Amino acid sequence: MKTRGFRIPFNRPFLAGRELDCIREAVMDGKISGDGLFTDKCSELLEKELKTRPLLTTSCTAALEMAAMLLVKPLDEVIVPSFTFVSTVNAFVLRGAKPIFADIRRDTLNLDEARLERYVSPRTKVIVPVHYAGVACEMLQIDHLAAQVGAYLVEDNAHGLFGKYHDKYLGTIGALGTLSFHETKNFTCGEGGALLVNDRTLLERAEIIREKGTDRSKFIRGQVDKYTWVDVGSSYLPSDILAAFLYAQLRERETIMTHRRRVWSYYHECLKDWTDQHGIRRPTIPENCESAHHMYHLVLRSEKDRDGLIDHLKGLGILAVSHYVPLHLSKMGRHFGGRHGMCPVTEEVCPRLIRLPFFNDMTVDEQDQVIDAVLNWRS
């Protein structure tokens, strides 16, 4: 996505203040490969806050691939929303599993828990709730169904770090959770992620998979005299330079979350009357959820309106964008049985959704320019 040349970009990476100081400290420490000083600092901070065991990775995609290595074998079925990024499903397909595409709710755009049971079969091994925009799926119902059928829950929480469901942090409810620290996320190091290991019976093997299939983590802790190849795995450790950048951001989590909440709330308040008047849907946050405020989106009346608004804003130097294309209608999705009509809400919403510019240090003046441009648009 090209962002140069826009007066107001869709996203602007945010510096919390001490990123360069932390990178300098990492370099001076003399170890900039994975599992260095700042990898430990990030892990300790996340573990203390989330009350679970985090393993930093090179991306959320990498964390999902680790989850798939831990949980599935060929021909297992994995229920995923069609409305998500391709990494959510690719990770499991790489291990030979079959994706079962599920539809979403109209309000939160999350997995529709009321329809979820129809996707279950004796081969169901994993259900993947995706907390869209940092708003929680209805995890009580989803977890109940997973327990009934003996399936694991893997939370794709790329959008939702520090969001909550019934006072429990997103990503810590299922057996595993995944996080993203991509440039577009609330907390970033450019490219990065984490696997949250909530089921401790999976931890030892998760460490092995992350360390190229070796028991190097045990060696570092002094539990074995030397390490060797013991299982499948790959190289999923991020550089400690990336971890240093991330640590500076995580330290300022309260400030960053306050910024995100302010930007989201201002959009929500200023656009209410206009959206109500024109039959346009704003985001929904259920009462039992605390959003991570990852994005602000609108669902317009038609694809023509959505594209028209994007072009209108672009003409004013403002970059707003669409989002996911239904996975079940993609070339690969059709290969796995996807067809028109199988996820009607996804097919209805995707062509009409627009995401407005949203970043941590977005000013009120910048938001006012976006809001005025939206209010002055004529479809």
C-alpha positions as a Python dict, from the first residue, in 0.01 Angstrom:
ca = {
    (1, 'M'): (0, 0, 0),
    (2, 'K'): (162, 326, -115),
    (3, 'T'): (126, 604, 143),
    (4, 'R'): (367, 867, 9),
    (5, 'G'): (208, 1184, -123),
    (6, 'F'): (-87, 1179, 118),
    (7, 'R'): (-144, 1473, 348),
    (8, 'I'): (-300, 1235, 599),
    (9, 'P'): (-178, 875, 562),
    (10, 'F'): (-376, 570, 667),
    (11, 'N'): (-107, 479, 919),
    (12, 'R'): (196, 655, 1062),
    (13, 'P'): (447, 460, 1275),
    (14, 'F'): (468, 601, 1626),
    (15, 'L'): (779, 657, 1839),
    (16, 'A'): (712, 625, 2210),
    (17, 'G'): (1038, 807, 2291),
    (18, 'R'): (1311, 565, 2397),
    (19, 'E'): (1332, 334, 2097),
    (20, 'L'): (1677, 451, 1984),
    (21, 'D'): (1810, 445, 2341),
    (22, 'C'): (1696, 86, 2382),
    (23, 'I'): (1846, -16, 2047),
    (24, 'R'): (2176, 143, 2148),
    (25, 'E'): (2167, -48, 2477),
    (26, 'A'): (2098, -373, 2290),
    (27, 'V'): (2396, -316, 2062),
    (28, 'M'): (2625, -225, 2351),
    (29, 'D'): (2513, -537, 2537),
    (30, 'G'): (2695, -736, 2268),
    (31, 'K'): (2412, -973, 2167),
    (32, 'I'): (2170, -865, 1898),
    (33, 'S'): (2043, -1206, 1782),
    (34, 'G'): (1733, -1368, 1930),
    (35, 'D'): (1672, -1419, 2301),
    (36, 'G'): (1891, -1131, 2411),
    (37, 'L'): (1848, -870, 2684),
    (38, 'F'): (1542, -701, 2537),
    (39, 'T'): (1373, -1022, 2429),
    (40, 'D'): (1383, -1110, 2800),
    (41, 'K'): (1257, -764, 2899),
    (42, 'C'): (961, -782, 2659),
    (43, 'S'): (877, -1136, 2767),
    (44, 'E'): (890, -1045, 3136),
    (45, 'L'): (670, -739, 3085),
    (46, 'L'): (409, -931, 2884),
    (47, 'E'): (414, -1226, 3124),
    (48, 'K'): (362, -1000, 3425),
    (49, 'E'): (78, -809, 3259),
    (50, 'L'): (-101, -1091, 3077),
    (51, 'K'): (-33, -1369, 3331),
    (52, 'T'): (72, -1614, 3060),
    (53, 'R'): (391, -1731, 2887),
    (54, 'P'): (482, -1528, 2578),
    (55, 'L'): (733, -1639, 2314),
    (56, 'L'): (843, -1351, 2091),
    (57, 'T'): (845, -1434, 1719),
    (58, 'T'): (933, -1266, 1392),
    (59, 'S'): (565, -1205, 1310),
    (60, 'C'): (210, -1301, 1401),
    (61, 'T'): (225, -1529, 1096),
    (62, 'A'): (519, -1711, 1257),
    (63, 'A'): (326, -1746, 1582),
    (64, 'L'): (30, -1895, 1394),
    (65, 'E'): (263, -2137, 1215),
    (66, 'M'): (398, -2248, 1552),
    (67, 'A'): (42, -2302, 1675),
    (68, 'A'): (-32, -2516, 1371),
    (69, 'M'): (283, -2726, 1426),
    (70, 'L'): (176, -2781, 1785),
    (71, 'L'): (-184, -2877, 1721),
    (72, 'V'): (-271, -3016, 1378),
    (73, 'K'): (-184, -3298, 1145),
    (74, 'P'): (-285, -3359, 783),
    (75, 'L'): (-662, -3384, 720),
    (76, 'D'): (-755, -3219, 1052),
    (77, 'E'): (-1017, -2947, 1010),
    (78, 'V'): (-968, -2592, 1135),
    (79, 'I'): (-1263, -2352, 1162),
    (80, 'V'): (-1159, -1998, 1065),
    (81, 'P'): (-1358, -1688, 974),
    (82, 'S'): (-1356, -1612, 603),
    (83, 'F'): (-1323, -1247, 708),
    (84, 'T'): (-958, -1240, 814),
    (85, 'F'): (-603, -1203, 684),
    (86, 'V'): (-459, -1494, 486),
    (87, 'S'): (-203, -1581, 756),
    (88, 'T'): (-482, -1704, 983),
    (89, 'V'): (-558, -1990, 747),
    (90, 'N'): (-224, -2032, 567),
    (91, 'A'): (-47, -2142, 885),
    (92, 'F'): (-275, -2445, 918),
    (93, 'V'): (-289, -2525, 546),
    (94, 'L'): (92, -2548, 550),
    (95, 'R'): (58, -2839, 796),
    (96, 'G'): (-194, -3023, 577),
    (97, 'A'): (-508, -2918, 763),
    (98, 'K'): (-833, -2831, 586),
    (99, 'P'): (-985, -2487, 650),
    (100, 'I'): (-1357, -2466, 720),
    (101, 'F'): (-1469, -2111, 645),
    (102, 'A'): (-1717, -1964, 893),
    (103, 'D'): (-1934, -1654, 871),
    (104, 'I'): (-1931, -1347, 1095),
    (105, 'R'): (-2173, -1131, 1294),
    (106, 'R'): (-2299, -809, 1137),
    (107, 'D'): (-2225, -597, 1445),
    (108, 'T'): (-1872, -686, 1559),
    (109, 'L'): (-1760, -862, 1236),
    (110, 'N'): (-1631, -1145, 1456),
    (111, 'L'): (-1707, -1517, 1430),
    (112, 'D'): (-2080, -1571, 1465),
    (113, 'E'): (-2095, -1793, 1771),
    (114, 'A'): (-2464, -1867, 1710),
    (115, 'R'): (-2382, -2033, 1375),
    (116, 'L'): (-2053, -2192, 1472),
    (117, 'E'): (-2187, -2539, 1555),
    (118, 'R'): (-2289, -2601, 1193),
    (119, 'Y'): (-1921, -2601, 1090),
    (120, 'V'): (-1815, -2870, 1338),
    (121, 'S'): (-1735, -3227, 1229),
    (122, 'P'): (-1554, -3526, 1385),
    (123, 'R'): (-1235, -3392, 1222),
    (124, 'T'): (-1255, -3049, 1390),
    (125, 'K'): (-926, -2998, 1574),
    (126, 'V'): (-894, -2618, 1609),
    (127, 'I'): (-1125, -2315, 1616),
    (128, 'V'): (-962, -1978, 1547),
    (129, 'P'): (-1150, -1675, 1682),
    (130, 'V'): (-1014, -1352, 1528),
    (131, 'H'): (-1073, -1047, 1749),
    (132, 'Y'): (-1146, -802, 1469),
    (133, 'A'): (-1038, -441, 1530),
    (134, 'G'): (-942, -536, 1887),
    (135, 'V'): (-1300, -623, 1991),
    (136, 'A'): (-1349, -964, 2153),
    (137, 'C'): (-1537, -1254, 2002),
    (138, 'E'): (-1801, -1409, 2231),
    (139, 'M'): (-1547, -1639, 2389),
    (140, 'L'): (-1772, -1801, 2650),
    (141, 'Q'): (-1992, -1960, 2384),
    (142, 'I'): (-1701, -2042, 2154),
    (143, 'D'): (-1500, -2196, 2437),
    (144, 'H'): (-1803, -2401, 2545),
    (145, 'L'): (-1845, -2542, 2194),
    (146, 'A'): (-1473, -2617, 2164),
    (147, 'A'): (-1481, -2808, 2493),
    (148, 'Q'): (-1785, -3007, 2377),
    (149, 'V'): (-1614, -3124, 2057),
    (150, 'G'): (-1260, -3155, 2198),
    (151, 'A'): (-1113, -2878, 1983),
    (152, 'Y'): (-837, -2634, 2072),
    (153, 'L'): (-894, -2258, 2065),
    (154, 'V'): (-622, -2049, 1900),
    (155, 'E'): (-696, -1677, 1936),
    (156, 'D'): (-573, -1466, 1646),
    (157, 'N'): (-525, -1149, 1846),
    (158, 'A'): (-321, -953, 1592),
    (159, 'H'): (-547, -651, 1651),
    (160, 'G'): (-617, -677, 2020),
    (161, 'L'): (-322, -660, 2260),
    (162, 'F'): (-452, -532, 2598),
    (163, 'G'): (-813, -556, 2488),
    (164, 'K'): (-1032, -755, 2728),
    (165, 'Y'): (-1330, -990, 2742),
    (166, 'H'): (-1500, -1018, 3083),
    (167, 'D'): (-1186, -864, 3238),
    (168, 'K'): (-959, -1126, 3080),
    (169, 'Y'): (-697, -1016, 2829),
    (170, 'L'): (-756, -1120, 2470),
    (171, 'G'): (-512, -1386, 2358),
    (172, 'T'): (-505, -1550, 2703),
    (173, 'I'): (-838, -1736, 2687),
    (174, 'G'): (-770, -2016, 2438),
    (175, 'A'): (-497, -2278, 2456),
    (176, 'L'): (-281, -2044, 2246),
    (177, 'G'): (-297, -1681, 2138),
    (178, 'T'): (-103, -1485, 1880),
    (179, 'L'): (1, -1119, 1868),
    (180, 'S'): (127, -888, 1595),
    (181, 'F'): (379, -607, 1624),
    (182, 'H'): (362, -511, 1257),
    (183, 'E'): (407, -147, 1161),
    (184, 'T'): (29, -96, 1141),
    (185, 'K'): (-47, -231, 1488),
    (186, 'N'): (-95, -44, 1817),
    (187, 'F'): (248, -157, 1938),
    (188, 'T'): (516, -213, 1677),
    (189, 'C'): (875, -300, 1602),
    (190, 'G'): (820, -292, 1225),
    (191, 'E'): (776, -668, 1195),
    (192, 'G'): (723, -892, 1495),
    (193, 'G'): (481, -1107, 1690),
    (194, 'A'): (437, -1341, 1984),
    (195, 'L'): (283, -1676, 2069),
    (196, 'L'): (101, -1677, 2403),
    (197, 'V'): (115, -2026, 2551),
    (198, 'N'): (-179, -2048, 2789),
    (199, 'D'): (-190, -2428, 2801),
    (200, 'R'): (138, -2502, 2979),
    (201, 'T'): (140, -2861, 2853),
    (202, 'L'): (228, -2712, 2512),
    (203, 'L'): (513, -2491, 2635),
    (204, 'E'): (810, -2728, 2615),
    (205, 'R'): (735, -2827, 2256),
    (206, 'A'): (658, -2465, 2161),
    (207, 'E'): (1007, -2366, 2276),
    (208, 'I'): (1157, -2647, 2070),
    (209, 'I'): (964, -2550, 1756),
    (210, 'R'): (1071, -2187, 1798),
    (211, 'E'): (1437, -2294, 1828),
    (212, 'K'): (1462, -2479, 1495),
    (213, 'G'): (1347, -2808, 1649),
    (214, 'T'): (1622, -2814, 1911),
    (215, 'D'): (1618, -2814, 2290),
    (216, 'R'): (1839, -2502, 2300),
    (217, 'S'): (1609, -2330, 2551),
    (218, 'K'): (1683, -2605, 2802),
    (219, 'F'): (2055, -2565, 2730),
    (220, 'I'): (2039, -2188, 2796),
    (221, 'R'): (1867, -2257, 3130),
    (222, 'G'): (2135, -2515, 3219),
    (223, 'Q'): (1894, -2807, 3210),
    (224, 'V'): (2099, -3004, 2955),
    (225, 'D'): (2475, -3013, 2885),
    (226, 'K'): (2432, -2961, 2510),
    (227, 'Y'): (2144, -2914, 2275),
    (228, 'T'): (2041, -3120, 1976),
    (229, 'W'): (1768, -3169, 1716),
    (230, 'V'): (1464, -3329, 1881),
    (231, 'D'): (1155, -3228, 1676),
    (232, 'V'): (1033, -3028, 1378),
    (233, 'G'): (1083, -2655, 1399),
    (234, 'S'): (1207, -2341, 1234),
    (235, 'S'): (1379, -2010, 1310),
    (236, 'Y'): (1116, -1790, 1472),
    (237, 'L'): (1326, -1573, 1706),
    (238, 'P'): (1329, -1197, 1636),
    (239, 'S'): (1650, -996, 1653),
    (240, 'D'): (1710, -832, 1989),
    (241, 'I'): (1725, -498, 1806),
    (242, 'L'): (1359, -544, 1715),
    (243, 'A'): (1283, -647, 2072),
    (244, 'A'): (1455, -330, 2196),
    (245, 'F'): (1232, -115, 1978),
    (246, 'L'): (927, -307, 2096),
    (247, 'Y'): (1021, -278, 2463),
    (248, 'A'): (1025, 101, 2437),
    (249, 'Q'): (668, 84, 2306),
    (250, 'L'): (539, -168, 2559),
    (251, 'R'): (675, 44, 2844),
    (252, 'E'): (446, 324, 2729),
    (253, 'R'): (141, 101, 2694),
    (254, 'E'): (-90, 316, 2906),
    (255, 'T'): (-6, 629, 2706),
    (256, 'I'): (-47, 447, 2374),
    (257, 'M'): (-380, 293, 2475),
    (258, 'T'): (-503, 637, 2586),
    (259, 'H'): (-410, 783, 2245),
    (260, 'R'): (-592, 500, 2064),
    (261, 'R'): (-904, 540, 2277),
    (262, 'R'): (-910, 916, 2216),
    (263, 'V'): (-881, 884, 1837),
    (264, 'W'): (-1147, 610, 1821),
    (265, 'S'): (-1391, 794, 2049),
    (266, 'Y'): (-1358, 1121, 1858),
    (267, 'Y'): (-1445, 952, 1529),
    (268, 'H'): (-1731, 767, 1694),
    (269, 'E'): (-1886, 1081, 1845),
    (270, 'C'): (-1839, 1310, 1545),
    (271, 'L'): (-1974, 1065, 1287),
    (272, 'K'): (-2278, 942, 1483),
    (273, 'D'): (-2542, 1174, 1340),
    (274, 'W'): (-2413, 1139, 984),
    (275, 'T'): (-2403, 759, 995),
    (276, 'D'): (-2748, 740, 1157),
    (277, 'Q'): (-2891, 971, 892),
    (278, 'H'): (-2745, 776, 599),
    (279, 'G'): (-2789, 419, 720),
    (280, 'I'): (-2414, 361, 763),
    (281, 'R'): (-2289, 126, 1034),
    (282, 'R'): (-2030, 232, 1291),
    (283, 'P'): (-1822, -15, 1497),
    (284, 'T'): (-1990, -199, 1784),
    (285, 'I'): (-1827, -276, 2120),
    (286, 'P'): (-2038, -514, 2335),
    (287, 'E'): (-2077, -428, 2703),
    (288, 'N'): (-1860, -719, 2819),
    (289, 'C'): (-1562, -607, 2607),
    (290, 'E'): (-1284, -352, 2646),
    (291, 'S'): (-1163, -273, 2297),
    (292, 'A'): (-797, -232, 2206),
    (293, 'H'): (-915, 39, 1962),
    (294, 'H'): (-705, -91, 1675),
    (295, 'M'): (-899, 77, 1393),
    (296, 'Y'): (-1205, 276, 1302),
    (297, 'H'): (-1419, 141, 1020),
    (298, 'L'): (-1752, 215, 858),
    (299, 'V'): (-1981, -17, 660),
    (300, 'L'): (-2141, 185, 382),
    (301, 'R'): (-2461, 111, 189),
    (302, 'S'): (-2291, -30, -121),
    (303, 'E'): (-1957, -110, -278),
    (304, 'K'): (-2007, 186, -510),
    (305, 'D'): (-2044, 418, -210),
    (306, 'R'): (-1739, 269, -41),
    (307, 'D'): (-1521, 315, -349),
    (308, 'G'): (-1663, 662, -404),
    (309, 'L'): (-1574, 772, -51),
    (310, 'I'): (-1223, 629, -82),
    (311, 'D'): (-1173, 822, -409),
    (312, 'H'): (-1320, 1139, -259),
    (313, 'L'): (-1081, 1126, 37),
    (314, 'K'): (-788, 1038, -189),
    (315, 'G'): (-859, 1348, -396),
    (316, 'L'): (-820, 1553, -78),
    (317, 'G'): (-489, 1389, 12),
    (318, 'I'): (-640, 1153, 271),
    (319, 'L'): (-573, 780, 251),
    (320, 'A'): (-860, 555, 362),
    (321, 'V'): (-861, 188, 263),
    (322, 'S'): (-1077, -122, 233),
    (323, 'H'): (-1002, -445, 417),
    (324, 'Y'): (-1019, -821, 369),
    (325, 'V'): (-1149, -994, 58),
    (326, 'P'): (-1351, -1305, 161),
    (327, 'L'): (-1108, -1594, 186),
    (328, 'H'): (-1365, -1852, 78),
    (329, 'L'): (-1401, -1674, -259),
    (330, 'S'): (-1027, -1648, -326),
    (331, 'K'): (-849, -1883, -567),
    (332, 'M'): (-714, -2093, -280),
    (333, 'G'): (-1040, -2068, -87),
    (334, 'R'): (-1230, -2218, -380),
    (335, 'H'): (-973, -2498, -388),
    (336, 'F'): (-1089, -2586, -34),
    (337, 'G'): (-1457, -2580, -126),
    (338, 'G'): (-1534, -2211, -99),
    (339, 'R'): (-1832, -2087, -301),
    (340, 'H'): (-2068, -1791, -323),
    (341, 'G'): (-2339, -1790, -58),
    (342, 'M'): (-2162, -1999, 207),
    (343, 'C'): (-2071, -1694, 420),
    (344, 'P'): (-2343, -1439, 333),
    (345, 'V'): (-2261, -1175, 595),
    (346, 'T'): (-1892, -1179, 498),
    (347, 'E'): (-1988, -1141, 132),
    (348, 'E'): (-2224, -855, 219),
    (349, 'V'): (-1984, -660, 443),
    (350, 'C'): (-1646, -692, 271),
    (351, 'P'): (-1723, -482, -39),
    (352, 'R'): (-1875, -202, 174),
    (353, 'L'): (-1617, -159, 450),
    (354, 'I'): (-1382, 140, 471),
    (355, 'R'): (-1111, 203, 730),
    (356, 'L'): (-1036, 565, 816),
    (357, 'P'): (-684, 696, 892),
    (358, 'F'): (-587, 595, 1246),
    (359, 'F'): (-253, 619, 1424),
    (360, 'N'): (-126, 680, 1775),
    (361, 'D'): (-19, 1045, 1737),
    (362, 'M'): (-304, 1153, 1511),
    (363, 'T'): (-399, 1508, 1604),
    (364, 'V'): (-748, 1648, 1652),
    (365, 'D'): (-683, 1877, 1356),
    (366, 'E'): (-598, 1578, 1135),
    (367, 'Q'): (-911, 1398, 1250),
    (368, 'D'): (-1121, 1707, 1188),
    (369, 'Q'): (-994, 1716, 830),
    (370, 'V'): (-1092, 1353, 780),
    (371, 'I'): (-1431, 1400, 945),
    (372, 'D'): (-1510, 1716, 748),
    (373, 'A'): (-1418, 1538, 425),
    (374, 'V'): (-1648, 1247, 512),
    (375, 'L'): (-1938, 1473, 610),
    (376, 'N'): (-1903, 1675, 288),
    (377, 'W'): (-1898, 1369, 61),
    (378, 'R'): (-2194, 1317, -164),
    (379, 'S'): (-2254, 962, -288),
}
